[in-house]
């Protein structure tokens, strides 16, 4: 049995400025399946993907920039903190027990 992977249709995004971080800024990029297929002038990218949906964006685009991150030092420091709130420790004995466990 063979598996045929269906590729997503390409989409062309046009903007005043597309920052590629790999050369000069461009006007457009083509994307399919979560991957950048091409970057360049709007006319050039559209000619390579004539059937693509064209999406005009107003502004600056930086493909692939994702700011959902965690600073390692801050995350590891959080592990050093004890939750000694009244919801976590309801008595003096529980407070001492929480401190001893850590």
C-alpha positions, 0 to 999 in steps of 0.5 A, a space after each residue: 500500500 502506498 501513501 500519497 501525501 496531499 500538499 497544501 495549496 500555496 499561498 502568497 503573502 504580499 507586504 510592504 516589507 518582508 524581512 527574511 534575515 537571509 539577504 535583502 528584504 523582499 515584497 512577497 513570500 509563498 508558503 505551503 504546508 507550514 514551509 516557505 517555498 519562495 521569497 522575492 518580488 511580488 510579481 516574481 513570486 506570483 508568477 511562480 505560483 499562479 494558482 496560489 491564493 494571494 493575501 495582501 498584508 499591510 506592514 512588515 512580515 517576519 516569517 517564522 518568528 515565534 516569541 513563545 519561549 521561556 528563558 532557561 534561567 528564569 524557568 529554573 529559578 522558578 523551581 527554587 521557589 516554594 509555594 507557601 500560600 495558605 491554599 498550599 499549607 494550611 497549618 504550621 506543621 504543613 508549612 514546616 513539612 513543605 520546607 523540609 521536602 525542598 
